[in-house]
Amino acid sequence: MGVEAEADTGAATAWDDDEDFGDAAAGGGADDDIDFGDDDMGDDWGDDLDDLGVDFGEDKAEKVDDMAGLSDMGDVAGAFKMPTAGKPPAGCWAANSSHAADHIAAGAASSAMQLLNRQIAASDFMVLKNSMLGSYLGATVSLPGLPGSGSLAVPLMRNDGSGHPGSDSLPRTSLKMKHLVTGLRMGYKYFQGGKFNDAKASFAKVLADIPMVVADSKAEANEIKEMLEICREYITAIRIKAGMAAVATDPVRSTELSAYFTHCNLQPIHLLLALRSAMGTAFKHKNFIVAASFARRLLELPDMNSERNADLRVKATKV
């Protein structure tokens, strides 16, 4: 360690000697040893350095725009032209229609509820929840893609029979007139069989589906209005029937409700059942005048002339 220290010390001394430019010993002569001026150089050195500024930056080449001329390619025959951006189908559906079903299909639930409130004074939309969800989900079809990729949502349109309608497209609705007819027939079947709770549920479902049905013609729209009236009358009749069962021990109130029951606008076969029930209720409570009025109305029905109602015709005649 001592040897290395001495060597380092000697090296440091040697460096000190080399770095001594003689400022103290040589006096002013040291300035000549480190003078890098132009005194000892030729004139050519200075000229060459003066030209560096011109060679390395002052004379710049003009930039060439590689994208120039692309805007003029559309004018060339057969050249590709970027198509104009279109609107998504959902945006077209909400803009092209004022029907709540079309707005629901487009996913515009807020505007659909506003339309329903203005058009039919709807306020409790929980009743329409299933119908609205069905209209939204039925307007698109989901196609599986490649493994690991998401499904493709394809919009379904009802006015694309002769080609794609473009910005005039309208959604295909899941609820049709035939669904209302099926629900109405089920309600008739339950009502005639005495299953009044099931009948009420069927008629209520038809009422909830009607706002989500788009009529294809004016005649179909009139039929839907008739179905609305039918469902309302039958639901009212079922509610009266439930009230009659609740006050069966009160002869006055039960007779009164049975009379209301016969004034609902029912199908002839169902009105026959209502008049027969009301006639029996009034006769049982010894209200013979009211029972006779029900019997007269019963005999006026066309179905009373059939052979299957012969026994009822005889009883009504006796009353």
Backbone bond lengths (Angstrom), bond angles and torsions (degrees), N, CA, C in turn:
res aa  C-N    CA-C-N  psi(-1)  N-CA   C-N-CA  omega(-1)  CA-C   N-CA-C  phi
1 M - - - 1.451 - - 1.516 110.57 -
2 G 1.333 115.36 -33.10 1.464 117.91 -179.44 1.510 112.75 -69.28
3 V 1.355 114.91 -35.85 1.458 118.54 179.90 1.509 110.41 -66.38
4 E 1.324 115.43 -44.27 1.458 119.19 -179.70 1.518 111.32 -62.87
5 A 1.276 116.27 -37.88 1.460 119.11 179.36 1.506 110.72 -64.01
6 E 1.372 115.26 -40.67 1.453 117.72 179.98 1.518 110.80 -66.34
7 A 1.360 115.96 -38.86 1.457 118.58 179.20 1.503 111.45 -63.73
8 D 1.328 114.69 -39.42 1.460 117.70 179.37 1.512 110.74 -65.71
9 T 1.335 113.74 -37.01 1.451 116.93 -179.20 1.518 110.71 -66.50
10 G 1.364 115.08 -39.64 1.447 117.68 178.86 1.505 112.96 -66.66
11 A 1.347 114.92 -38.17 1.471 118.58 178.87 1.498 111.03 -65.33
12 A 1.326 115.45 -40.24 1.462 118.24 179.20 1.516 110.39 -63.28
13 T 1.369 115.90 -37.43 1.460 118.55 179.61 1.518 110.91 -67.03
14 A 1.354 114.25 -38.99 1.458 117.72 179.21 1.505 111.73 -63.30
15 W 1.308 116.07 -38.65 1.476 119.10 179.15 1.519 110.52 -68.51
16 D 1.288 114.63 -33.98 1.460 116.89 178.36 1.531 110.55 -65.63
17 D 1.363 114.45 -35.67 1.455 116.50 179.51 1.517 111.20 -67.90
18 D 1.373 114.69 -39.16 1.471 116.84 -179.01 1.510 112.07 -67.94
19 E 1.328 116.75 -34.41 1.445 119.54 -177.47 1.517 112.83 -80.79
20 D 1.325 114.99 -5.41 1.458 117.99 178.20 1.525 107.42 -80.57
21 F 1.326 115.19 103.09 1.466 120.38 -177.45 1.525 112.50 -85.39
22 G 1.348 113.92 13.12 1.463 116.89 174.25 1.498 114.43 75.91
23 D 1.303 116.19 30.70 1.457 117.52 179.48 1.525 111.23 -65.19
24 A 1.399 114.37 -34.54 1.469 116.72 -175.92 1.513 111.28 -89.36
25 A 1.400 117.35 -40.86 1.457 119.37 -173.02 1.514 111.86 -83.76
26 A 1.299 116.58 -45.59 1.460 118.60 -174.31 1.499 113.12 -82.93
27 G 1.284 117.03 -14.37 1.464 119.09 178.86 1.502 110.67 76.59
28 G 1.319 115.09 -136.95 1.461 120.71 -176.35 1.506 112.94 -72.78
29 G 1.382 119.62 -10.21 1.454 120.40 -179.49 1.494 113.95 -67.07
30 A 1.277 118.18 -17.64 1.467 120.91 -179.69 1.495 111.78 -66.39
31 D 1.285 116.68 -23.94 1.459 118.61 -178.88 1.511 110.86 -67.80
32 D 1.357 118.41 -31.00 1.457 119.93 -179.36 1.511 111.71 -71.67
33 D 1.373 118.78 -29.13 1.469 121.13 -177.74 1.525 111.97 -69.60
34 I 1.345 119.97 -28.93 1.466 121.21 -175.58 1.518 111.62 -114.42
35 D 1.269 117.89 20.07 1.459 120.90 -179.35 1.526 108.09 -83.85
36 F 1.353 116.79 115.77 1.474 122.51 -179.89 1.524 110.75 -103.94
37 G 1.254 116.50 26.45 1.457 120.04 -179.73 1.511 112.34 -74.75
38 D 1.294 114.82 -167.51 1.453 120.96 -176.93 1.531 113.16 -95.12
39 D 1.359 116.67 12.53 1.463 118.09 -175.66 1.513 111.29 -68.26
40 D 1.369 117.60 -43.19 1.465 121.36 -175.28 1.510 112.45 -94.42
41 M 1.331 119.51 5.70 1.455 122.96 -177.39 1.512 109.81 -107.83
42 G 1.280 112.63 156.04 1.453 117.20 176.75 1.515 111.63 -77.60
43 D 1.302 113.85 170.56 1.468 118.10 -179.34 1.514 112.20 -72.58
44 D 1.356 116.11 -22.42 1.465 118.09 -176.36 1.520 112.69 -68.02
45 W 1.331 116.25 -27.65 1.483 117.72 -179.10 1.524 110.38 -65.16
46 G 1.263 115.05 -42.43 1.464 117.09 -178.89 1.511 112.36 -66.23
47 D 1.354 117.68 -36.49 1.465 120.57 -178.71 1.515 111.57 -66.89
48 D 1.340 115.83 -39.34 1.463 118.32 -178.97 1.516 111.31 -65.47
49 L 1.319 117.36 -39.35 1.469 119.79 -178.62 1.510 111.14 -70.45
50 D 1.333 115.28 -30.47 1.463 116.48 -179.91 1.518 111.64 -67.32
51 D 1.325 118.39 -25.68 1.467 121.45 -178.61 1.516 113.59 -81.80
52 L 1.353 118.08 -8.74 1.468 120.19 -177.38 1.517 111.44 -64.33
53 G 1.320 116.04 -33.87 1.462 118.31 -178.85 1.510 111.77 -63.60
54 V 1.318 117.13 -35.00 1.461 120.38 -179.47 1.512 110.79 -75.10
55 D 1.349 116.65 -39.05 1.467 120.00 -176.00 1.517 113.28 -73.35
56 F 1.338 120.24 -30.50 1.465 123.22 -169.84 1.518 113.72 -111.68
57 G 1.233 122.51 26.98 1.454 118.60 174.94 1.494 115.82 165.73
58 E 1.298 117.84 -28.25 1.447 117.75 -175.38 1.521 111.14 -77.89
59 D 1.323 116.82 -32.94 1.451 119.19 179.96 1.527 108.60 -99.14
60 K 1.362 119.24 84.04 1.466 124.00 -175.69 1.520 109.29 -92.28
61 A 1.361 114.18 141.64 1.460 118.90 177.57 1.520 110.25 -78.72
62 E 1.317 117.93 150.09 1.462 121.82 -179.90 1.527 110.26 -70.41
63 K 1.359 116.22 139.27 1.459 121.21 179.69 1.520 110.07 -75.86
64 V 1.319 115.33 142.19 1.465 121.58 179.77 1.512 108.59 -105.81
65 D 1.331 117.33 126.18 1.458 122.92 179.72 1.526 108.87 -85.03
66 D 1.332 116.25 107.68 1.460 120.80 -178.20 1.518 112.63 -68.11
67 M 1.351 117.85 -22.67 1.474 121.40 -177.61 1.517 112.13 -92.43
68 A 1.333 117.18 1.91 1.465 119.54 -178.67 1.521 109.71 -67.52
69 G 1.302 115.64 137.96 1.454 121.43 177.27 1.510 114.68 95.65
70 L 1.359 118.36 -8.91 1.461 119.99 179.65 1.512 111.43 -67.02
71 S 1.327 116.82 -31.10 1.460 119.61 -179.78 1.513 112.18 -67.62
72 D 1.334 117.29 -20.44 1.466 120.54 -178.63 1.521 112.50 -94.26
73 M 1.343 117.85 -0.52 1.460 119.83 -176.81 1.515 111.94 -70.74
74 G 1.365 116.60 -26.53 1.458 118.66 -179.98 1.505 112.87 -66.03
75 D 1.333 118.63 -19.90 1.451 121.67 -179.16 1.513 112.42 -82.76
76 V 1.329 115.84 -13.04 1.455 119.47 -178.81 1.519 109.11 -81.44
77 A 1.301 117.31 136.15 1.464 121.37 -178.13 1.527 109.89 -64.71
78 G 1.355 115.91 130.86 1.455 120.60 178.67 1.507 114.68 82.82
79 A 1.317 118.67 -1.86 1.460 120.83 -179.46 1.532 110.05 -79.43
80 F 1.322 115.98 152.97 1.465 121.23 179.21 1.517 110.22 -70.67
81 K 1.303 115.37 135.02 1.451 121.61 178.96 1.527 108.73 -125.32
82 M 1.317 117.03 127.75 1.463 121.61 -177.85 1.525 110.31 -64.67
83 P 1.341 118.03 125.90 1.476 119.43 179.88 1.524 110.77 -70.57
84 T 1.305 114.29 155.44 1.468 119.68 177.85 1.517 110.23 -72.97
85 A 1.316 116.31 144.98 1.464 121.48 -179.27 1.523 110.12 -70.32
86 G 1.323 117.13 137.07 1.455 122.54 178.68 1.517 112.14 -105.26
87 K 1.341 115.39 -178.81 1.459 121.41 179.22 1.516 109.29 -97.52
88 P 1.323 118.39 148.23 1.465 120.47 175.70 1.525 109.99 -66.04
89 P 1.333 117.89 153.35 1.472 120.12 -178.25 1.518 113.28 -56.86
90 A 1.335 117.57 -39.68 1.466 119.98 -178.68 1.526 111.45 -61.60
91 G 1.327 116.72 -38.08 1.458 119.63 178.07 1.517 112.12 -66.89
92 C 1.334 116.72 -35.43 1.472 120.04 177.99 1.516 110.85 -69.50
93 W 1.327 117.57 -38.87 1.467 120.65 -177.46 1.527 110.99 -61.76
94 A 1.308 116.44 -45.28 1.466 119.33 -178.44 1.520 111.95 -70.09
95 A 1.334 117.11 -29.31 1.465 120.08 -178.06 1.518 112.55 -83.16
96 N 1.346 117.67 -26.30 1.462 120.79 -173.73 1.522 113.82 -92.13
97 S 1.324 118.92 -8.27 1.459 120.09 -173.27 1.515 110.88 -138.90
98 S 1.324 115.21 151.52 1.462 121.70 173.88 1.520 110.95 -111.62
99 H 1.320 116.48 16.23 1.466 121.26 178.03 1.526 108.90 -89.47
100 A 1.326 115.73 137.05 1.468 119.90 -176.96 1.521 111.71 -63.31
101 A 1.337 117.83 -33.59 1.465 120.19 -179.49 1.521 111.42 -63.42
102 D 1.336 117.76 -37.75 1.463 120.62 179.13 1.523 111.50 -69.61
103 H 1.307 117.16 -35.69 1.465 120.06 177.63 1.526 110.52 -69.28
104 I 1.320 116.85 -38.65 1.465 119.71 177.41 1.525 109.98 -64.89
105 A 1.335 117.67 -41.43 1.462 120.80 178.79 1.523 111.69 -61.75
106 A 1.329 116.53 -31.59 1.467 120.69 178.21 1.527 112.62 -81.25
107 G 1.321 117.46 -5.39 1.460 120.86 -178.35 1.509 114.02 87.12
108 A 1.335 117.29 5.85 1.472 121.43 179.43 1.523 109.10 -89.33
109 A 1.330 116.31 73.48 1.465 120.69 -176.25 1.524 111.96 -67.07
110 S 1.317 117.33 -34.90 1.459 120.51 -177.91 1.525 111.04 -64.44
111 S 1.338 117.18 -48.94 1.459 119.78 179.71 1.521 111.17 -67.69
112 A 1.334 117.70 -31.91 1.465 120.55 177.71 1.529 111.29 -65.03
113 M 1.317 116.67 -41.98 1.463 119.34 178.79 1.524 111.39 -68.47
114 Q 1.314 117.00 -34.40 1.464 119.43 175.41 1.524 111.20 -64.66
115 L 1.327 117.05 -40.45 1.463 120.20 177.55 1.523 111.44 -64.75
116 L 1.319 116.80 -42.55 1.466 120.06 179.45 1.521 111.37 -65.07
117 N 1.317 116.39 -35.62 1.464 119.42 178.75 1.520 110.93 -68.25
118 R 1.323 117.31 -38.80 1.461 120.37 -179.84 1.530 112.36 -76.33
119 Q 1.329 117.04 -35.13 1.463 120.28 -173.21 1.520 113.68 -86.58
120 I 1.329 117.88 -41.69 1.467 120.15 -177.77 1.529 111.90 -126.04
121 A 1.334 117.24 11.90 1.472 122.40 177.91 1.526 111.87 59.00
122 A 1.331 117.90 35.44 1.466 121.63 177.95 1.521 109.92 -71.72
123 S 1.323 116.15 136.44 1.466 120.94 179.95 1.525 112.11 -129.91
124 D 1.331 117.93 -33.86 1.461 121.52 179.12 1.528 108.02 -101.11
125 F 1.319 116.34 97.80 1.459 120.43 -174.08 1.523 112.44 -86.25
126 M 1.321 118.15 -3.08 1.462 119.55 174.23 1.529 110.67 -65.41
127 V 1.321 117.24 -29.32 1.464 120.94 177.70 1.531 110.27 -66.66
128 L 1.323 117.04 -31.74 1.463 122.36 -177.70 1.520 112.99 -95.75
129 K 1.319 117.75 5.62 1.465 120.87 -172.73 1.527 111.93 -59.51
130 N 1.339 117.44 -49.18 1.469 119.77 -177.47 1.520 111.51 -64.73
131 S 1.318 117.08 -39.77 1.468 119.91 179.18 1.527 111.08 -66.24
132 M 1.321 117.19 -39.49 1.454 120.80 -179.58 1.527 111.36 -69.05
133 L 1.327 116.79 -40.71 1.464 119.50 177.57 1.524 111.17 -64.99
134 G 1.340 116.33 -38.46 1.456 119.54 177.96 1.518 112.30 -63.61
135 S 1.325 116.72 -38.79 1.465 120.31 178.57 1.524 111.27 -67.37
136 Y 1.327 116.90 -37.48 1.469 120.32 179.97 1.530 111.63 -69.72
137 L 1.328 116.53 -45.81 1.460 119.67 -177.27 1.526 111.88 -74.00
138 G 1.330 117.43 -26.85 1.452 119.97 -177.81 1.507 114.42 -81.19
139 A 1.315 118.62 -5.01 1.467 121.18 -178.04 1.519 112.82 -87.72
140 T 1.311 118.87 -7.79 1.466 122.34 179.70 1.520 109.51 -135.67
141 V 1.310 115.34 155.29 1.457 121.91 174.99 1.522 108.06 -122.35
142 S 1.311 116.94 138.78 1.466 122.16 -176.86 1.523 109.26 -102.92
143 L 1.324 115.95 122.83 1.463 122.21 179.76 1.527 109.71 -109.00
144 P 1.331 117.95 128.69 1.474 119.58 178.84 1.520 111.14 -68.84
145 G 1.322 115.78 142.32 1.458 121.51 179.36 1.519 111.98 -101.31
146 L 1.316 115.32 -150.54 1.451 120.86 178.50 1.519 110.45 -70.38
147 P 1.335 117.53 157.18 1.466 119.47 177.40 1.521 111.69 -57.91
148 G 1.296 116.22 130.18 1.453 121.76 -178.99 1.515 114.22 89.94
149 S 1.317 117.65 -6.28 1.460 120.86 179.64 1.522 109.75 -108.65
150 G 1.312 115.91 163.30 1.449 120.85 -178.88 1.521 112.01 -77.75
151 S 1.331 115.43 166.97 1.462 121.02 179.00 1.527 110.09 -77.91
152 L 1.311 114.88 158.64 1.457 121.40 179.22 1.526 109.07 -101.23
153 A 1.320 117.35 126.81 1.464 122.65 178.34 1.530 108.33 -93.52
154 V 1.324 115.94 116.22 1.465 121.87 -178.56 1.524 108.49 -108.77
155 P 1.329 119.15 121.98 1.467 120.80 179.53 1.524 111.17 -72.61
156 L 1.324 115.58 142.66 1.461 122.40 177.02 1.526 108.86 -103.73
157 M 1.309 116.85 131.76 1.465 121.61 -176.08 1.523 109.94 -119.79
158 R 1.319 115.84 147.40 1.456 120.37 -178.83 1.529 112.83 -98.67
159 N 1.325 118.58 -7.49 1.461 121.41 179.77 1.520 111.98 -119.17
160 D 1.333 116.06 36.49 1.463 120.12 179.49 1.523 111.47 -110.37
161 G 1.325 117.43 26.01 1.458 120.28 -178.51 1.516 113.15 -65.65
162 S 1.306 118.41 -35.51 1.463 122.41 -178.51 1.524 112.97 -106.55
163 G 1.323 117.55 17.30 1.458 121.36 -179.31 1.516 110.72 131.40
164 H 1.313 114.27 169.65 1.457 118.47 -178.95 1.530 109.95 -66.84
165 P 1.334 117.15 126.31 1.471 118.97 -176.88 1.516 114.52 -76.44
166 G 1.306 118.06 -9.65 1.466 120.34 179.63 1.515 111.95 69.67
167 S 1.320 115.85 -130.14 1.466 120.75 -177.48 1.525 112.98 -74.36
168 D 1.343 117.79 -7.20 1.463 121.61 178.76 1.520 112.13 -96.82
169 S 1.305 118.12 17.34 1.462 121.44 -175.24 1.516 111.58 -70.10
170 L 1.339 114.70 152.01 1.461 123.67 176.55 1.522 108.23 -133.76
171 P 1.320 118.02 146.12 1.470 120.06 -174.89 1.523 112.60 -76.20
172 R 1.299 114.94 155.08 1.458 121.59 173.47 1.528 108.10 -87.96
173 T 1.316 116.41 124.39 1.464 121.39 -176.74 1.526 110.40 -91.07
174 S 1.320 115.88 147.44 1.466 121.10 -177.25 1.520 112.66 -80.42
175 L 1.329 117.76 -24.58 1.465 121.30 -178.65 1.524 110.20 -97.17
176 K 1.326 115.47 130.61 1.459 121.65 -179.62 1.523 109.83 -124.30
177 M 1.314 113.88 175.93 1.455 121.07 178.75 1.532 111.25 -60.49
178 K 1.324 116.71 -36.58 1.461 119.94 -177.34 1.529 112.13 -65.02
179 H 1.338 117.10 -29.87 1.455 119.61 177.45 1.535 110.72 -68.61
180 L 1.313 116.85 -36.63 1.467 120.14 177.51 1.526 110.73 -67.02
181 V 1.324 116.50 -41.18 1.467 120.37 179.59 1.522 110.48 -63.59
182 T 1.328 116.74 -40.83 1.465 120.14 178.82 1.524 111.27 -63.54
183 G 1.321 117.04 -44.02 1.458 120.30 177.94 1.517 112.62 -63.85
184 L 1.319 117.09 -37.14 1.468 121.15 179.09 1.534 110.93 -66.90
185 R 1.310 116.58 -41.34 1.468 119.76 178.89 1.530 111.49 -65.63
186 M 1.309 116.97 -38.27 1.461 119.71 176.78 1.529 110.37 -63.67
187 G 1.321 117.36 -39.54 1.458 120.31 176.78 1.512 112.39 -63.12
188 Y 1.337 117.05 -41.09 1.472 120.82 176.03 1.528 110.96 -59.97
189 K 1.323 114.87 -43.83 1.463 119.49 -177.88 1.522 111.44 -63.13
190 Y 1.318 116.65 -45.04 1.465 120.34 179.16 1.530 111.13 -65.88
191 F 1.332 117.01 -39.19 1.463 120.71 -178.59 1.519 110.82 -64.72
192 Q 1.313 116.89 -44.43 1.457 119.61 -179.59 1.520 111.65 -67.77
193 G 1.319 117.44 -30.50 1.464 120.69 178.35 1.512 114.07 -82.73
194 G 1.328 117.69 0.04 1.461 120.74 179.12 1.518 113.85 82.05
195 K 1.325 118.85 8.80 1.469 122.08 177.88 1.534 107.85 -91.01
196 F 1.315 115.14 78.02 1.462 119.98 -169.79 1.530 113.01 -71.35
197 N 1.324 117.64 -33.06 1.469 119.12 178.29 1.530 111.38 -66.77
198 D 1.338 116.52 -41.88 1.467 120.07 177.17 1.522 110.97 -66.73
199 A 1.334 115.91 -37.26 1.459 119.49 178.74 1.525 110.86 -64.90
200 K 1.318 115.86 -41.70 1.462 119.32 179.23 1.524 111.31 -63.30
201 A 1.336 116.27 -41.02 1.466 119.77 178.77 1.531 111.25 -63.49
202 S 1.321 117.80 -39.06 1.465 121.03 179.83 1.525 111.34 -66.40
203 F 1.332 116.45 -44.88 1.461 119.23 179.77 1.534 111.09 -67.67
204 A 1.331 117.05 -35.96 1.468 119.37 178.16 1.526 111.54 -66.38
205 K 1.333 116.15 -35.23 1.469 119.09 177.79 1.528 110.96 -66.85
206 V 1.321 116.44 -38.73 1.463 119.38 177.31 1.530 110.16 -63.01
207 L 1.316 116.67 -40.70 1.469 120.51 177.69 1.526 111.51 -61.41
208 A 1.336 116.16 -39.46 1.465 119.78 -179.37 1.519 112.01 -73.13
209 D 1.337 117.92 -25.44 1.467 121.14 -179.19 1.525 112.68 -84.50
210 I 1.317 117.46 -24.32 1.471 120.36 -175.08 1.533 112.48 -58.56
211 P 1.345 121.15 -43.11 1.479 119.18 -179.57 1.523 113.91 -64.25
212 M 1.336 118.35 -17.79 1.459 121.04 -178.39 1.525 112.82 -99.66
213 V 1.323 117.35 9.30 1.464 121.57 179.44 1.525 108.95 -101.99
214 V 1.322 116.20 129.52 1.460 122.39 177.80 1.527 108.01 -99.30
215 A 1.316 117.40 116.85 1.463 121.73 -179.14 1.527 110.62 -73.29
216 D 1.330 115.77 138.16 1.462 120.72 -179.93 1.517 112.76 -85.12
217 S 1.328 117.51 -17.70 1.455 121.00 -178.73 1.522 109.29 -151.89
218 K 1.321 115.37 171.13 1.463 120.00 178.98 1.521 110.96 -68.36
219 A 1.331 117.34 -36.38 1.462 120.44 178.12 1.528 110.72 -63.34
220 E 1.315 116.35 -40.65 1.463 119.78 178.32 1.526 111.21 -66.77
221 A 1.324 116.57 -35.58 1.464 119.76 176.54 1.523 111.12 -64.25
222 N 1.323 117.04 -38.27 1.467 120.17 177.73 1.528 111.04 -66.78
223 E 1.310 117.46 -37.28 1.464 120.80 177.34 1.526 111.08 -64.57
224 I 1.314 116.19 -38.32 1.465 119.50 178.50 1.528 110.42 -65.12
225 K 1.326 116.88 -38.37 1.470 119.93 176.72 1.522 111.13 -63.62
226 E 1.325 116.94 -38.27 1.464 119.97 176.82 1.520 111.35 -64.77
227 M 1.331 116.46 -40.07 1.466 119.98 177.13 1.518 110.87 -62.44
228 L 1.314 116.51 -37.05 1.461 120.43 177.40 1.523 110.89 -60.80
229 E 1.321 116.86 -43.82 1.464 120.88 178.50 1.525 111.23 -65.85
230 I 1.321 116.65 -41.04 1.469 120.41 -179.55 1.524 110.86 -62.18
231 C 1.325 115.93 -47.32 1.473 119.60 -179.60 1.525 111.00 -62.19
232 R 1.305 116.78 -40.91 1.468 119.64 179.12 1.527 111.23 -62.43
233 E 1.342 117.96 -44.04 1.457 121.62 -178.95 1.527 111.25 -65.44
234 Y 1.305 117.03 -42.17 1.466 119.82 -177.66 1.529 111.46 -70.46
235 I 1.303 116.88 -38.35 1.466 118.67 177.38 1.527 110.13 -65.15
236 T 1.329 117.26 -39.41 1.468 120.74 176.07 1.520 110.66 -62.12
237 A 1.335 117.16 -43.68 1.467 120.62 179.43 1.526 111.47 -62.85
238 I 1.315 116.56 -40.04 1.479 119.80 -179.98 1.528 110.46 -67.13
239 R 1.299 117.28 -38.01 1.463 120.02 177.36 1.529 110.85 -65.36
240 I 1.332 117.46 -38.26 1.465 119.98 176.41 1.526 110.91 -66.00
241 K 1.326 115.74 -40.07 1.466 119.93 177.97 1.521 111.26 -61.69
242 A 1.326 116.56 -39.30 1.467 119.65 176.74 1.524 110.83 -65.78
243 G 1.350 117.04 -36.97 1.465 120.18 176.52 1.512 112.24 -66.39
244 M 1.327 117.62 -34.32 1.475 120.96 177.19 1.517 110.78 -64.22
245 A 1.314 116.85 -39.40 1.469 119.37 178.86 1.520 111.63 -67.93
246 A 1.323 116.56 -30.67 1.473 119.92 -178.62 1.524 112.17 -74.39
247 V 1.344 117.93 -27.19 1.480 121.21 -177.69 1.524 110.22 -115.28
248 A 1.315 116.66 35.70 1.466 119.91 -177.73 1.522 112.03 -62.92
249 T 1.319 118.64 -26.68 1.472 121.46 -179.74 1.522 112.80 -81.62
250 D 1.324 117.49 -10.18 1.463 121.44 179.59 1.523 108.35 -102.53
251 P 1.336 118.80 103.97 1.479 120.49 -174.93 1.522 113.37 -64.34
252 V 1.301 118.22 -35.23 1.463 120.66 -177.61 1.520 110.40 -69.37
253 R 1.328 115.58 -49.62 1.467 119.55 -177.26 1.527 110.97 -67.94
254 S 1.314 117.56 -39.90 1.466 119.75 -179.83 1.526 111.62 -65.78
255 T 1.340 117.67 -37.41 1.467 120.39 176.44 1.522 111.10 -67.06
256 E 1.315 115.37 -39.14 1.461 119.73 178.14 1.524 111.53 -63.12
257 L 1.323 116.63 -45.59 1.467 120.33 179.80 1.526 111.38 -67.15
258 S 1.322 117.25 -34.92 1.467 119.61 177.51 1.521 111.04 -65.11
259 A 1.336 117.06 -33.28 1.467 120.29 176.15 1.527 110.28 -69.11
260 Y 1.348 116.97 -41.32 1.470 119.81 175.22 1.527 111.18 -60.55
261 F 1.305 115.08 -38.35 1.459 121.15 -177.57 1.534 111.44 -60.32
262 T 1.330 116.74 -36.16 1.468 120.42 -178.64 1.520 113.09 -76.24
263 H 1.306 118.17 -11.81 1.462 120.96 -178.49 1.528 112.72 -97.46
264 C 1.305 117.11 4.75 1.466 119.90 172.34 1.527 108.76 -75.94
265 N 1.323 115.84 146.29 1.466 121.10 -177.32 1.529 109.37 -81.29
266 L 1.337 115.22 87.44 1.460 122.66 -177.18 1.521 110.32 -107.15
267 Q 1.315 114.51 166.07 1.455 120.16 173.41 1.527 109.61 -64.41
268 P 1.347 118.96 150.12 1.478 120.45 -176.35 1.531 114.25 -52.96
269 I 1.338 117.04 -40.73 1.460 118.90 -179.78 1.522 111.59 -66.71
270 H 1.322 116.35 -33.31 1.464 120.55 179.00 1.528 111.31 -80.37
271 L 1.319 117.57 -32.56 1.464 120.61 174.92 1.522 110.47 -65.62
272 L 1.317 116.35 -34.93 1.464 120.02 175.61 1.523 110.65 -59.34
273 L 1.322 116.77 -44.36 1.467 120.24 178.89 1.525 110.91 -64.82
274 A 1.339 117.21 -39.01 1.462 120.77 -179.78 1.525 111.13 -66.31
275 L 1.341 118.19 -42.30 1.469 121.33 179.56 1.528 111.02 -68.66
276 R 1.312 116.62 -37.55 1.470 118.91 177.72 1.522 110.96 -63.91
277 S 1.356 116.35 -41.96 1.455 119.44 178.01 1.528 111.84 -65.33
278 A 1.333 116.57 -42.69 1.463 120.37 -179.79 1.525 111.34 -66.60
279 M 1.332 117.42 -39.16 1.460 120.40 177.82 1.525 110.68 -63.02
280 G 1.314 117.09 -42.42 1.469 119.91 178.74 1.520 112.17 -66.58
281 T 1.321 117.04 -38.35 1.475 119.94 179.37 1.524 110.95 -65.66
282 A 1.329 117.39 -46.36 1.469 120.60 -179.81 1.528 110.93 -65.75
283 F 1.308 118.58 -40.01 1.463 121.72 179.96 1.525 110.71 -66.53
284 K 1.338 116.23 -38.31 1.468 119.71 179.63 1.514 111.44 -65.63
285 H 1.311 117.36 -34.15 1.467 122.11 179.30 1.538 112.22 -89.11
286 K 1.359 115.33 11.01 1.467 122.75 175.76 1.529 112.65 62.54
287 N 1.309 115.67 29.51 1.464 120.88 173.81 1.529 106.29 -98.74
288 F 1.329 116.46 78.45 1.452 121.73 -169.07 1.531 112.47 -72.28
289 I 1.312 117.49 -29.69 1.464 119.08 179.95 1.521 110.49 -66.42
290 V 1.325 116.15 -46.63 1.468 119.96 178.28 1.518 110.21 -65.86
291 A 1.331 116.55 -38.23 1.467 119.93 178.38 1.529 110.79 -62.52
292 A 1.319 117.41 -37.40 1.461 120.63 179.11 1.523 111.38 -67.39
293 S 1.319 116.29 -36.54 1.472 118.47 177.81 1.524 110.99 -65.71
294 F 1.316 117.06 -38.14 1.459 120.30 176.88 1.529 109.80 -66.61
295 A 1.335 117.65 -37.94 1.464 121.31 -179.94 1.520 111.20 -65.02
296 R 1.336 118.13 -40.41 1.462 121.15 178.61 1.529 110.99 -63.48
297 R 1.334 116.56 -43.22 1.464 119.59 177.91 1.526 110.72 -64.85
298 L 1.302 115.15 -34.00 1.462 119.34 -179.55 1.527 110.94 -67.61
299 L 1.323 117.15 -40.54 1.463 120.89 -179.26 1.518 112.13 -70.06
300 E 1.316 117.93 -19.67 1.466 120.96 -179.91 1.529 113.24 -81.12
301 L 1.307 116.70 -10.68 1.464 119.62 -179.13 1.528 110.48 -73.18
302 P 1.339 118.30 140.50 1.480 120.08 179.94 1.526 112.92 -63.49
303 D 1.330 117.12 -32.17 1.467 119.39 -176.96 1.526 112.69 -68.00
304 M 1.307 118.60 -15.37 1.460 120.84 -179.24 1.527 111.75 -70.60
305 N 1.304 119.19 -14.88 1.464 121.93 179.76 1.520 112.69 -82.66
306 S 1.303 118.28 -8.05 1.457 120.92 -179.92 1.531 110.43 -77.74
307 E 1.318 114.97 158.12 1.462 120.20 -176.40 1.531 112.12 -69.39
308 R 1.300 117.57 -30.13 1.459 119.17 -178.29 1.516 112.40 -69.21
309 N 1.327 118.04 -18.90 1.465 121.74 178.72 1.534 111.52 -105.59
310 A 1.325 116.84 21.69 1.478 119.61 -177.46 1.520 111.38 -65.24
311 D 1.322 117.91 -41.18 1.479 120.07 179.98 1.513 110.71 -65.06
312 L 1.311 117.78 -42.06 1.469 120.85 179.29 1.517 110.71 -65.55
313 R 1.322 117.13 -35.55 1.447 120.23 178.07 1.527 111.43 -63.93
314 V 1.322 116.89 -38.95 1.453 121.40 178.37 1.532 110.45 -65.96
315 K 1.338 117.53 -42.41 1.468 120.24 179.96 1.531 111.32 -65.80
316 A 1.335 116.31 -42.22 1.466 119.09 179.60 1.512 110.70 -64.63
317 T 1.325 117.61 -35.82 1.456 120.42 178.10 1.528 111.50 -64.66
318 K 1.300 116.95 -39.37 1.478 121.18 178.88 1.527 110.91 -66.44
319 V 1.308 118.16 -38.48 1.470 120.82 179.60 1.503 109.98 -66.90
